[in-house]
Amino acid sequence: MILSNLYQRNAKKIPIQFLKKFLDEQDFILNEIKTINSINELSNCKIISGYDGSYFRIKIIKDFRIGIQVTDNTVFFMCVAHRKDIYHTFPE
């Protein structure tokens, strides 16, 4: 698992009222990824259509999404943003 610079910058912009829940969800997802055999087993995860099948989004707190890219056995956390904004920056 690799957290990109964009992901880390965007995570700092999460509104304060959602921050604790976001951090809890992030920890849960990171632990869940360590235990699954396939990305399809990840809860609230959907493939982003129109791409090569390596891009996914994970629904988290309220209206926020995490954008991930899966290559081989590596999961790249690319960005986190509000649902109306995530598709403007992810996938690039």
Contacts in CASP RR format, 6 or more apart in sequence:
PFRMAT RR
TARGET T0000
AUTHOR 0000-0000-0000
METHOD contacts of the structure
MODEL  1
MILSNLYQRNAKKIPIQFLKKFLDEQDFILNEIKTINSINELSNCKIISG
YDGSYFRIKIIKDFRIGIQVTDNTVFFMCVAHRKDIYHTFPE
1 30 0 8 1.000
1 33 0 8 1.000
1 74 0 8 1.000
1 75 0 8 1.000
1 76 0 8 1.000
1 77 0 8 1.000
2 74 0 8 1.000
2 75 0 8 1.000
2 76 0 8 1.000
2 77 0 8 1.000
3 77 0 8 1.000
4 76 0 8 1.000
4 77 0 8 1.000
4 78 0 8 1.000
4 79 0 8 1.000
6 78 0 8 1.000
6 79 0 8 1.000
6 89 0 8 1.000
7 66 0 8 1.000
7 77 0 8 1.000
7 78 0 8 1.000
7 79 0 8 1.000
7 80 0 8 1.000
10 79 0 8 1.000
10 80 0 8 1.000
10 81 0 8 1.000
11 22 0 8 1.000
11 26 0 8 1.000
11 80 0 8 1.000
14 22 0 8 1.000
14 64 0 8 1.000
14 80 0 8 1.000
18 61 0 8 1.000
18 62 0 8 1.000
18 64 0 8 1.000
21 61 0 8 1.000
22 60 0 8 1.000
22 61 0 8 1.000
22 64 0 8 1.000
22 80 0 8 1.000
25 60 0 8 1.000
25 61 0 8 1.000
26 60 0 8 1.000
26 66 0 8 1.000
29 42 0 8 1.000
29 58 0 8 1.000
29 60 0 8 1.000
29 66 0 8 1.000
32 42 0 8 1.000
32 43 0 8 1.000
33 42 0 8 1.000
33 75 0 8 1.000
36 42 0 8 1.000
39 45 0 8 1.000
39 56 0 8 1.000
39 70 0 8 1.000
39 75 0 8 1.000
42 56 0 8 1.000
42 58 0 8 1.000
44 58 0 8 1.000
44 59 0 8 1.000
44 60 0 8 1.000
45 56 0 8 1.000
45 57 0 8 1.000
45 58 0 8 1.000
45 59 0 8 1.000
45 68 0 8 1.000
46 56 0 8 1.000
46 57 0 8 1.000
46 59 0 8 1.000
47 53 0 8 1.000
47 55 0 8 1.000
47 56 0 8 1.000
48 55 0 8 1.000
48 56 0 8 1.000
48 57 0 8 1.000
48 90 0 8 1.000
48 91 0 8 1.000
51 91 0 8 1.000
54 69 0 8 1.000
54 70 0 8 1.000
54 71 0 8 1.000
55 67 0 8 1.000
55 68 0 8 1.000
55 69 0 8 1.000
55 90 0 8 1.000
55 91 0 8 1.000
56 67 0 8 1.000
56 68 0 8 1.000
56 69 0 8 1.000
56 70 0 8 1.000
57 65 0 8 1.000
57 66 0 8 1.000
57 67 0 8 1.000
57 68 0 8 1.000
57 86 0 8 1.000
57 90 0 8 1.000
58 65 0 8 1.000
58 66 0 8 1.000
58 67 0 8 1.000
58 68 0 8 1.000
59 65 0 8 1.000
59 83 0 8 1.000
60 66 0 8 1.000
60 80 0 8 1.000
63 82 0 8 1.000
63 83 0 8 1.000
63 84 0 8 1.000
64 80 0 8 1.000
64 81 0 8 1.000
64 82 0 8 1.000
64 83 0 8 1.000
65 80 0 8 1.000
65 81 0 8 1.000
65 82 0 8 1.000
65 83 0 8 1.000
65 86 0 8 1.000
66 77 0 8 1.000
66 79 0 8 1.000
66 80 0 8 1.000
67 77 0 8 1.000
67 78 0 8 1.000
67 79 0 8 1.000
67 80 0 8 1.000
67 86 0 8 1.000
67 90 0 8 1.000
67 91 0 8 1.000
68 75 0 8 1.000
68 76 0 8 1.000
68 77 0 8 1.000
68 78 0 8 1.000
69 75 0 8 1.000
69 76 0 8 1.000
69 78 0 8 1.000
69 91 0 8 1.000
70 76 0 8 1.000
78 90 0 8 1.000
78 91 0 8 1.000
78 92 0 8 1.000
79 86 0 8 1.000
79 89 0 8 1.000
79 90 0 8 1.000
80 86 0 8 1.000
81 89 0 8 1.000
81 90 0 8 1.000
END
